[in-house]
Amino acid sequence: MNFSSKKRSRPNAWKELQKELDDREKLEEENATKFKRLDALKSRTAMEEELDPEGMYAFADILIGRDMGKDPKLTKGRLIFELFEDIMPRTVEQFVRMLEAKTEPTYLGSAISKIMPGYMCEAGDRSSKVEGASSGRELVFSRVEQEANWQVPHLNPGVLSLSDSKSSKFIITFRNCEELDGWHAVFGKTVYGFDVLKAISEQGNDNGEPKMPVAITGGGLVPRGTHPREFLKAMELPKDEGVQAKRVMRYSSTYRHTGLIGH
């Protein structure tokens, strides 16, 4: 066998090196674009900024307590959401339609049936059970799998996401809930009414069973071009609690930094 120390010529070495450099540069550009897009998605649920009146907003009126007897102990409040119509347009459209509707399918009278203090609540429960059987009215969303962007995170309190791909139930977080990422499609966030979210969280138990009934009593779309603060309502607390000042909170810096509501 003949061994030679002479290096073999590589006529295409420069072209191969150039191609490798080009491929590496292309990969870096793609990664930069990807990370920029991910940062933009994170900012949708994380950034605290002045709201754009041209955005899409909706409101939901909440009632806590039993409206019974001569002096019912009721707490009323309003949540205002920013809806991500550019991410999940058909889901958002159906969500608003159900907030506004007076007949089925509607969120009017639906319950917040699960409340985990300091974690999240599950709202929009329209199911009615007769002898243990569900009414079957809950199949309302049909395009979730096709339009969901599973990379939008549950990064802060007040994030809205669907409980599943078809039922009317939706989740509102009380803290950073990144464990829900990829499992529940995010379609909006709360921008006003964090005092109401705190009151809802206080009605929960570790098993999720509410201490008092919590229901959606109305809602609708904020007209395009109208700043959502125009639809704010001060939370009405039971009179005998001795609370004189009514608060309307947007995004408390306390909640932003601790990432926690109701604990």
N, C-alpha and C positions, 0 to 999 in steps of 0.2 A: 504494500500500500504506500502510496506517495502522499506525504503530508507537506503542505506548503504554508509558510507564514505569510504569504502574499494575500492581501485582502482582495476578495472578489469584488468586481465592479458592480455597482448598483445604479444603472442608468436612470431609474425612475425614483431614486431616493428623494430628491427634492420635491417631486410631485406628490409622493406619498406623505412627506412631512407637511407640505402645504395643505393637503387634504385633511390630515389629522388636526392641524391648527384651525382650519375652517370649521370642521365638525365640532371642535371644542368651543369655538366662539359662538356657533349656532346654538349649542346646548346651553351655554351661559345666558344667551339672550332669551331662550325659551323659559329657562328657570326664573330669570328676572321678571319676565312677563307673568309667569305663573304666580310668583310670590306677590307681585303687585296686585294681581287680581284677588288673591286670598286676603291681602291686607284691606282691599276695598270692601270685600264682603264682611270682614270683621268689623270695619268701621260702621257698617250699617246698623249693627246692634250695640256698638260700644261708644261711638263719638257723641259728645255732648256739644251741641251747636245750636245756633238759632234756626228755628224751623222755617221751612219754605212754605208759604201759603199756597203755592201751586202744587204741593205734594198731595197725596191721597191720605185722608184721615177719616176715622170713624169714631163714634162714641157708643158706650154701653152704660146704661143706668143700672146700679146695683142696689138691692135691698137685702139687709141682714136682719133676721129676726122673724117672729111670727106675728102677722097682722091680725091679732085676735084679742078679744076682751076690750074693756073700756080704756085702758091705758097701755097699748102695746109698746114694747121696747124695741123700737125700730131704728136702724142706722141706714141712711141713704147716702149714696155717693155716685160719682161718675168717673169712668175711665175713658181716656182718649188715646186712641192708637194711631200710629203711623203704619200704613199698609204697604207692603213691597209689591206694587202692581207690576213692576218691571221684571220681577223674579217669578211670581206665581199669579199671573193675571186672572185666570179663570177661577182659581181658588178664592182670591180676594173678592172677585165679583160675586161669587156665591155667598161668601161670608157677609158682605154688606147687604145683599138681598135678604138674607135671613135675619139680620138685625132690624131691617125696616119692615119686614112682613108681619101682618097681623094674623094670617092663617098659615097652616102647615105648607111647607116646612118653615119654621120660624124659631128664633131664639127667645121670643117673648114667653116669659114664664119658665124658661129652662133653668136648671139648677147648676150650681157649682157643687158637684157631688163629692169631690175628693179634695181635701185641703191638708197638705203636709207642711206644718209650720216651719218657716225658714228654708223651705225647699221649693215647692210649687203647688199650684192648684189646677184642678181639671174642671173646666167650665163647659157650658153648652150641652149639658146632659138632657136630652129630650125624651129619653126612654120612659115608658109607662109600663108597669108590670101588673098583669092580671093573672092571678094564680101561678105566679112564677114565670110567666112567658112574656118576652119582650114584644112591644108593639110592632117592631120592625120598621119604624119610621125613620131610622137614623142614617140610612144610606143617602147621603146628599152630595158628597164630593166625588167626582169621577175622573179627574185629570191630575191627581196628585203625583202619581208615579212618573208621568210624562213631563211635568214641568218643575218638579221640585229640584232645588239646588241644595244638595246635602252638605255642602261646605259652609253654609251660613251658620255660624255658631250661636249657642245659647250663652253669650258672653257676660250678660248683665241681668239684673232684676228687670222684670217687666217684658221679657221676650215672649212673643206669641208663636206657638207651633201647634201642628195638628197632632192629636193623640194617635191617630192611625190614618190610613189612606182613604177611608170612606165615611166614617161616622162623623157626626156633627161636633163631637167633643174636641176642645182645644185646650192647650196648656198655657198657663201664665207663670213664669218663673219668679221666685222670690230672691234668687241669688244667681251667681255664676253656676250654670248647670251643664258643663261641658260633657258630662257623662251621657247627656241626651243627644249629643251631636251625632249625625249620621243615622239616627233612629226616628227622629221626628222632624218633619219639614217645617222650617221657620218661614213665616209669611208676614211678620210685623213686629212691632214693639210698642210698649206703653210710653207715651210722652208726657201725659199729665194724669194725676190721680194716684200717686204713690202712697198718699195717706190712706186711700181706700184699699189699696193692696195690703197695707199693714193691718188694717181692720179685718180684712178677709183672712189673712194669715193667723190672726189671733183666735179665729173661730175653729182652727184645726186641731187634730189630735195625731198622735204618732201612727195610728192605724188609718188615718185619712178621713175618718168619719167626722163631719162638721158638728160642732156643738149646737149651733143654731142653723136654721135654713138660710141659705144664701142663694139668691136668684137674680137673673137678668130680667128687668121689668120694662126695658125699652132700649132703643138705640137707633142709629142711622148714620148717614154719611155727612161729613162736614162739607159744605159747598166749596167747590174748587175756587181758590182765590181768597178764601176766608181763613184768617189765622185761627188755628184750633183753640187758642186761648179764649176766643170769643164764645166758645161752647163750654167753658169751665163753669162748674158749679161747686160752691163750698160744701164740704161734707156735712150732712145734718146728723148730729149725734143725739142720743136720747136726752131729753130735757133734764131729767133728775140726776144726771151725772155731774152737774155743776160746771160744765164746760161752756164758757162764754165765747171764747175766740174760736172761730172756724178757720181751718187752714186749708189752703189749696196748694199742694206741693207738686212740683214738676219732677226734677231729677236732683234730689237732695245729694249734696256732696258726701254726706255721711254714707248713704247707700252706695254711691259710686265707689268709694274707697274701701268700704268693708265688704261690699258685694253681698249684702244680706238684708232681708226684710223679715221682720216678725220673730227674731230670735235674739 
